Amino acid sequence: MARILIIDDNETMREGLGATVRRMGHEAVLASSGAAGLAQVAPGGGRPGVDFVITDLKMEGTGGLEVVKAVRERDPDCPVMIVTAFGTVETAVEAMRLGAFDFLQKPFAPEVVRLKVARAIELRDERRALERAQAENAALRADAAAPYRFDEIVGETPAMQAVFQTIEKVAPTDASVYIHGESGTGKELVARAIHARSKRASGPFVKVNCGALTETLLESELFGHEKGAFTGAVSQKVGRFELAHQGSLFLDEVGDIPPELQPKLLRVLQEQEFERLGGTRTIKVDVRLVAATHRDLTKMVADGRFREDLYYRLNVFPVVLPPLRERPDDIPRLVRHFTQLFARRMGRRIETIPSAVMDALVRYQWPGNVRELQNVIERAVILSTGPSLQVPPGDLQSAAMQASPPTAAAVTLADAEREHILAALRETGWVVGGPEGAASRLGMKRSTLYKKMKKLGISRLE
């Protein structure tokens, strides 16, 4: 449904056009003067606003040509149609020069108005879709051009060193790479590292999350579509394979690709060609594919949910990312890395990480892997007001409770919480209350902090 503004000082004409528009299922906004009508047109097309303007030419005060000019200045994408009983060729030419969508001479049949309205709304939708596509393509190109540093992947354990060696070996080739690992292990970082060290590094790096889209939308994202290919396809769209030409395409969660779409993906991997959705022209591309998933594709192949030939085409060179719980020696390095990273971004100065806090973080099982750790440290840096990292007590509780059996967890939690409170007290000179006191820094009431100090045996002597 569109919002259509009708400006005419003749009430009969105004109400008649309004009735025609409403019968089409649109909202009619009526105005008896140019000034009143322009009050409905929001600058930049924001709401409240209108999608199409029908205006009389000759009115007292602000006339139709002035309406056209004002609408173009406020919302350039809003079509304006002039209707008049006094039309001349010169007037029509002037209206078009000012940016009018159409010029209609009275009297006219309702069917003509319906056709004009339908075409105007279609034009508006096409413009909006084009703007969205241009913005999306610009964002994709900006993401592809983002600088990549290999040291963003932190790890010195044997398992991670093996990953680094694999990247070094496979990156210079054009072989398809299959990255397997749990959610949050850093599959996209590995994909970017492969691209950055390949002969395609100067080309685009384009990514698609296959699990976040429906089948039709995913096909459109990957291969693009022609105008009219499906409902809502009001303009042509370039797909990710075309955008990744002479670069790398990263298909995240490739295990979520529907069976109906898998043959088309197999074809483009084998032949490096495809057709847009709704199109007939064959498009050739030169793309290096990197795929990733947390799913067990071998089991999906055995169950008939994933094509065996596609699996082997993807799995030319496998890279397995270990979960964070299997490389606990890397956790302190990651904690320091993220602490420095977020402190630098936020303009904070974090110099120390309490040992009890680090111990709790190392003992935690991290079901969300590196991404979860990153989120915890980001929150900690935001809450830290002094030179010592202050991890939110709730995060420490989670870490402590998943670290070991219940009895040991209680001890770990108490030690971690005690150290956390002590750090805040020392940083504030043992001032408990006030806006700069330890209670405020810890995000709790002064009375609550006193109770915890008593329970944990914390005194000024420490």
N, C-alpha and C positions, 0 to 999 in steps of 0.2 A: 504494500500500500504506500502510495506517495502522498506528500502534502503539497497541494497545488493552490497557489495564490491567484485570485481573480480580482483584478482592479478595473472597475467600470462605474461611472457616475450615473448610469442608467440602471435603475433597480431591476427592471424586467430582464434586461440582458444579463445582469450580474447573477440574478437568481436562476435564470435558465442555464447558464454555463455551470453554475454550482450543481444543479440537479444532474446535468450530463456527467460531470466528473464523479459525483457520488454513485451514480448507477454503474460506473466502471470499477467501483470498489475503493476509490481514493478519498482522501480527506480534502474538503474544499474550504479554503480560508478566504472570506469575502471582504473587500475593502472598497469604499465609495470614492476614494481619492488617491492620487499618487503618493502623497505624503503618508497617509495611513497604511498603504500597502507596503511601502519601503520599510516601515517600522517592523514588519514581519520578517525581513530579510536580514539574517544575522551575518556580521562580517566573518569571512572565512568559512561560511557554510556550517557553522556550529548550530546547536539547538538552543532555543527554538529557531527554526529556519524553514525554508521551503525547498521543494525539489523542482518546481516548474512555475513560471509566472505567465499568466495571460493578462495583458493590459490593453485598455482602450488607448487610442492615439490622442484624441483631443479631449482634454479635461481641464477644468479650471485649476490654476496653481501648477502643480507638477504634472507635465504631460507625459505621454507614452515614450517619446524619445529620451526624455530625462530619466524615466524609470529604467529603460534599457541600459543607459550609461551608468546609473547608480548601482544596479544589480551586478553588472560586469565588474565594478570596482569592489563590491562587497563579497561576492561569491562568483568567481569567474566560471565555475562549472555549472551554474544554474541556467538552463535555457529560458529565454524570454520570447514569447510570441505576441505580436501586436495585432489587434483586431480594430477595424475602423470602417466607417461608411463613407469616408472622404479620402480614399486612397488614391495616390498618384504614383507613377513610376519613380519620380524623383524622391518621394517620401519613402517608398519601399527600399530604394537604393541606400538612402541615408540610414534607415533602420538597420539594414544588413551591415553597413560600414561600422555602425556602433556596436555590432555584435548580436543583433537579434537572431533568434533561431528560425523564425518564420514570420510571414506577413499575410494576414487573412482578411479579406474584404467582406463586410456585411452586405447582404444577409448570407448566411451559410447554414448548411444542414447539420444536425447533431452528429451524423456519421462522420462528417469531415473533422469535427472537433475531436471525436474519439480517436481517429487515425493520427491526428497531430499530437494529441496527448500521449498516445502509446509510443510514437516515435521519439518524442522528447524525453520520456522516462527511459527508454532504451538507450538514447544517447548519453544521458546522465550516468546510467549504470556502466556503460562502456568507458566513460572517462574515469569514473571511480576505480573500476577494475584495472585500467591501464596505470593509474597512479599507484595502486597497491602493488602491481607487478613490478613497476619501476623501483619502488621503494624496497621491495623484497630482493630484487636483483642487486640493487646497490648494497643492501646489507650483506648479501652473500659474497659479493666481491670484496667488501671491507673485511669480512671474516676470513676470506681466502688470503687476503694480503697481510693479515695480522702476523707480526713477527713471532717466531718460535724459538725457544731456547731449550736445548737438549737437557740441561740440568734441571728442568722442571720435573723430570721423573727422578724422584729421590729413592735411592736404595743401594746398599753395599753388601747385602747378604748374597750368598751364592745363587739363590734363585733369581734375584734381580740382575745379577751380573750375567747370568745366562740369557736373560731377556735382552740386555744391552748388546750382547754378542750376536744374538739372532737378528736384531735390528740392523746392525752394521753389515751383516752378510746379505740380507734380503733387500735392503733399501735401494742399492744401485741397480737392481734388476727391475723388470716390468712384471714380475710374477704376482699373481693375486695372493693376498695375505689374509689368513683367517685368524682373528684374535679371539681367544676364548678366556673368559674369566667372569667372576661374580660381579654383580652390580657395584659400582664404586671403586673398582680396582685400577681404573685409569686407562681403559681401552682407547678412548679418544686421544689421550696424550701419546700413546704408542703409535696410533695411526698418524698423528701429526709428525711424530719423530721420523717415521718411515718416509713420509712425503718430503720432509725438510732435508733428508739425506739422499734423496733420489735425484735422478737427472731431470725430473719434472718439478723441481723445487721452485722454479720461476713461474710455473703455471698455477692454476687455482687449486685449492683444497676445498672441496664441497662435501657437506655432510647431510645425511638424512636419518632421522629416527624412524625406522620402519614400524615400530610398535605404537607410535602415537597417532597413526592415521588410519581411516577406513580404507577398504580396498580401492574404491574409485579415486579417493583423494591421493592415496599412495601412488597409484598408477599415473595420475596427473603430475604429482611432484617429481617422480622419476623421469617420465618421458614427455611431459608437457601435454597440452591439449589444444585443439583447434576451437575456434568460436562455434558455439552451438553443440559441442560434443556431449554435453549433459546439462541439466537444469542449473542455471547459475553461471555457465561458461559463456560470459558475454563478450569475451575477447580472447585472442590467442595467448597462450602461455608457454614460455620456454621452460623445459624440464631440467632437472639437476644433471642428467647425463650430458646435455648440451653445454650447460654452464661449466662442467668439469672437463671439457675438451682440452686435451694436451696437459691435463693435470691429473689429480687423484680424486676419486669419489669414495667417501667413507659411509658404508651402510651399517649403521648401528642397529642392534637387535634384528639382524637379518633373519633369525628364526621365526619372527612374527610375520613374515611375508606370506600372504594367503596362497594356497595351492594354485588357484586360478591365475595368479600373476607370475608364478615361478617360471613357466615356459618362456614368457617374454623376457624375463631377466636372463635366463639361460641363453637365449638367442643373442642378446646384445653383448654378452660376455664372449660368445663364440665368434660372432660375425662382426661385432662392433658397429651394428646398425639397428635401427628401429623406426617405427612410425609414431607420431604423436597420437594421443587418444583422439579418435574421431577424424584422423587424417589418413591420407594415402601416400604422401611423399616419403620416400625412404631417406633417413638422415644418417650420415656416417659420422662416427666420433672416434677419437683416440683417447681412451680413458684407462687409467690403472685403478683397479678395484681393491679396496681394503674393507673387509667385512668383520663384524664382531657380534657376539651374542653371549648371554649367560646361560642359554639353553643347551641341552645335550642333543646336538644335531644327529649324532649317530643313532640315538634312540628314536628320534623323530623320523629318520629314514626307515628304520626297522618297523615303525608303526604306520608307515605310509603317509605321514604328514609332511614330509619334505622329500623332494625329488633327489634320487641318488646321484644322477648325472650332474645336477646343480651343486650338490654338496661337494663332489670331487672337483668341480670347476672352481669353487670358492676356496677349497682347502688345499691349494697347491703348496702353500708354505704356512704351517701352523705356528702360532705364538701363544703360549699358555701363560697367563698372568696369575701368580699365586695370591690367595687372599691375605689380608694383612695379619690375621691371626697366625699364619704360618711363617711370618718373618718379623717376630716381635723385636729383634735387634734393630730394625729400621725405624721403629716407632719414635725413639728419642730424636733421631735425625729429622723425621717428618715434623715432629712437634716444634723443633727449633726452626725448621724451614718455614712453616706456616706462621709461627710467631713473628719472625722477622718480616715475612711478606706482608702480613696484615698490619703490623705496627708501622711499617714504612708507608703503606697506603693511607693509614689513618692519622699519620703524624704523631704516633705514640712512641715512648721510649721504654721498652721492656728489656731489662738487663738480666733478670734471674727467673728461673723456673723452680719453685720449691720441690725438693726431692720427693716429698710425699705425694705431691700432685703428679709428678712424672711417673712414680711407681704405680699409682692407680691407673694412669693412662696406658702404661705398658701391660698391665695385667688384664685389661679389658679385652673382650673377644672381638669387638668391632664388627658386628654383622653388616654394617653399611660400608665397611672397608675404609679406604683413604678418604672418600668423599665425606663420610661421617666424621672422621677425625678432623678434616679441614673445617667442617661446620662448627665443631666444638671449639676449636682454637679461635676461629673468627669471633664467636660469641665471647670467649674469654678475653680476647684483646679489647673488644668493645667495652667490657665491664671493668677492665684493669685501669685504675687511676694512678697507680704508682709504678715503680720500676720492676715490680714482681708480677708475674703472670697470675691472674686470679681466675681460676676455672669456676664456673657456676656450681654451687653445692649440688644441684640436681644432677649435673653431668658427672660429678665425682661419685655420687651415690650409684648411678648406673654402672660406672666403671668398677666400683668396689664390689657391687652385688654380683656382677658377672665374672669377677676375677677368680673366685675360688669358692670352696664350700661355705655354707652360711656362717659358721662360727668364725672362720678366718676372715670372711668378708666384713663382719662387724668390726673386727679389729682394724682392718685396712681402712674402712670408712672413718672410724673414729680418729685414727692417726692422720688421715688425709684432711679431715675437717679441722682437726686441731691445728695442723700446720697452716692451713688456709687462713684461719682466724688469727693465728699468731703473726703471720706475714702482714695482714692488714693492720693489726695493732702496732707493730713495729714501724710501719711506714707512716702512721699518723701520730707517732710519739705517744702511743697509748691513750689517745683521746677517743673515747667511746662515742659520745653524742655529738650533735651539731652537723651542719651540712658537709664538713670536711672530715668528720670522724669515721671510725672504723665501721660502725653500724651502717652508716650511709653507703660506704664503699661496698659493703657486703650485701646491701639490698635488704636489710632487716631492721626491725625496731630495736631501739636501745635496750628495752627490757628483755627482748628475745636474746640479744647478744650476751647480756649479763647472765642469763640462765644457762646459755651454752658454755660460757666461760666457767661457770661454777661446775657444771656437769663434767666438762673435760679437764677440770683441774688447772685452769690457766690463771696465773697470777702475775702481778707486775714484776716479780722477781726474775722472770725468765728473760 
